[in-house]
Amino acid sequence: MPTLFRHEGFRFFFYSNEGDPREPAHVHVMGHGGEAKFWLRPEVSLARSAGLDAQRLRRLADVVAARRDELERAWDEYFT
């Protein structure tokens, strides 16, 4: 599970095995007793979550959106 970065107690990462066939680019976020998965395209959107309130999910989505280019580069470098 490559960790891409940490932000305010959350770990942003993806799994080494992202399905067969591989799912589109996304990032997992875990911390503060919860977790979420965000799709990166066509726009940042929440795929699923558990244990995180709506306000925190919005803030995490903002972080993902602000760093989307970085996350996509990391995805491409890792999986290609």
Secondary structure, DSSP 8 states (H G I E B T S, - for coil): --EEEEETTEEEE--S--TTTT--SEEEEEETTEEEEEE-SSS-EEEEEES--HHHHHHHHHHHHHTHHHHHHHHHHHH-
